[in-house]
Amino acid sequence: MDVLREGTPCWADAMFSDLEEAKSFYGDVLGWTFGEASPEYGNYTQAYVDGKAVAAVVPPMPGQEGQSAWCVYLASSDVDATAARIRENGGEVLMEPMQVGDFGSMVLARDPGGVVFGVWQAGTHKGFEATGVPGAYAWCEVFTREPEKSDAFFPAVFGYKTKQLADPEVDFRLFDVGEATVMGRMKMTDDFPPEVPPYINLYFAVEDCDLAVKTATERGGVLRFGPMTSPFGRFAALSDPQNASFTVIDLTTTEGEMPKAGDVS
């Protein structure tokens, strides 16, 4: 697999206090199997679909017990340079550039509006080995109450071209790398409880959205929104039993016309 272009979502992981429960839950909902834990890397454990790496789970670091959230990593050719641009554009580096064996190098950061994300410079670990198939990463979008901050920050750091969705009912922007749209940005509405922080909403593909919701809720997950059919697929927003938010989407079940988007000057 070739190294992805700068700013392309390339990996996802999450911390869970109860790692075995998380493995059981996502195994049932997304069909994941799991590799061996890596004690030298904090028991980092990769998840697989048909033998291809799609994500990872890890126990929390000391002091972060009980905090579970999915983190999306954006590709970088030079994490030190990316970290510098993050600071220059008002972001915060939460974890300084760190080499992870020969796998690659990482940074954890926060945008000026509070959105936490990761940066990954690939070594032997190039990132997702499968995308867009059931159980694998499908899409992500920044959810923020301060869209103007994210709209300025992410293109400045990663060189995105931007487009705005031509829909008066929703404030939604698209971030492009070359000709490929790689990420969205959604303004959080009053429907979001005030205690919900801004975050990157991660979508996993599924064969059947309604079945995935049924399985997730039976396993202790909470349905937050949907299921709803859109031009992009049938999707539903969920929280897992340890309160990590994610979305499932059946990309094959669509309804309506694709919305138009215009370039932002």
Secondary structure, DSSP 8 states (H G I E B T S, - for coil): -----TT-EEEEEEE-SSHHHHHHHHHHHH--EE---BGGGTTBEEEEETTEEEEEEE---TT-TT---EEEEEE-S-HHHHHHHHHHTT-EEEEEEEEETTTEEEEEEE-TTS-EEEEEEESS--S-S-BSSTTSEEEEEEEES-HHHHHHHHHHHH--EEEEE--TT--EEEEEETTEEEEEEEE--TTS-TTS--EEEEEEE-S-HHHHHHHHHHTT-EEEEEEEEETTEEEEEEE-TT--EEEEEETT---S----EEE--
